[in-house]
Amino acid sequence: MKPILIGLIGGSASGKTSFLRDLAKEFNSNELCIISQDNYYIHRDFITKDQNGIHNFDLPSSFNLELYISHLKELKQGNTVHKDEYTFYNSAPKTLAFVPTPLIIIEGIFTFLPKEAFDLFDYKIFIDVQHNLMLNRRIKRDFEERGFDLEDVTYRWENHVFPAYEQYILPFRDMVDIIIPNNEHYANGLKILTSFFKTLL
């Protein structure tokens, strides 16, 4: 069957990765392929800095969107694409092979940008979480995984993350096919989406 392209979007720390990890457990590797848009970040040396000299990763310009769109088109045609894995410190990335399966999910914060990308998706999903919960989860995640202190995380949230969420991400909540609430847990949404995807297969 021709690959079905599914886009999943949500704010930082909304639970996209966890949700898709649990979703993947319900399918075989030859049925579902999950791709993170993070792999299309440009090198950190070229990331825009704010007025205080801090890299702002929460801008569309931080991604190679031209290559991203090109790969979406290739995948939708059933072609395998290759991309160097993104690592936060750009240290020795490995080359990833994205092999098209019947269901292909692309997740990220700017999955649907620009409009050309939005129009390529067959189904669109939004992970919806209250703003304060996303902040709390991001503080916990960035402290444990990246060693960022509270001041750094709060600065980035107030100056980069939340403004980008309001401008570039939140508007898509009214434009998607499915909204998955994740204030407490996404279990119900996961069950419904799993059943729907299985009918597509």
ABEGO torsion letter per residue (X at the ends): XBBBBBBBBEBBGAGAAAAAAAAAAABBAAABBBBBAAAABBBAAABBBBAAGBBBAABAAABBAAAAAAAAAAAAAGBBBBBBBBBAAGBGBBBBBBBBBABBBBBEAAAAOBAAAAAABABBBBBBBBAAAAAAAAAAAAAAAAGBBAAAAAAAAAAAAAAAAAAAAAAAAAABABBBBAAABAAAAAAAAAAAAAAAX
